[in-house]
Amino acid sequence: MKRQNSVKLNILKRILGRKMVVITDHIKNEYYYGSVESIVDENNVNVKSFNGENKKVSIFDLRSPSVEYP
């Protein structure tokens, strides 16, 4: 189990500092862009939005910028 967590954390390190889409409402398709500041644990990261707010965000609400999220 411990090995699995360390592998997941190593994968999360790849997104540190990257611009990501944070989905706030999956039904209404509401989201904002932010930069991943730090890893909280294997399921959460701290994201700094472009208006300066820091928020704890689930990794399941993160997406890479794409055509779907202009």
Number of C-alpha atoms within 10 A of each C-alpha: 5 7 8 10 13 12 11 14 16 12 12 19 12 9 17 17 14 13 19 22 22 24 20 14 10 9 7 8 9 11 16 13 21 23 19 25 19 17 19 13 14 17 14 18 21 20 28 21 19 12 8 9 9 15 15 15 20 17 16 10 15 20 16 14 13 9 6 7 15 8
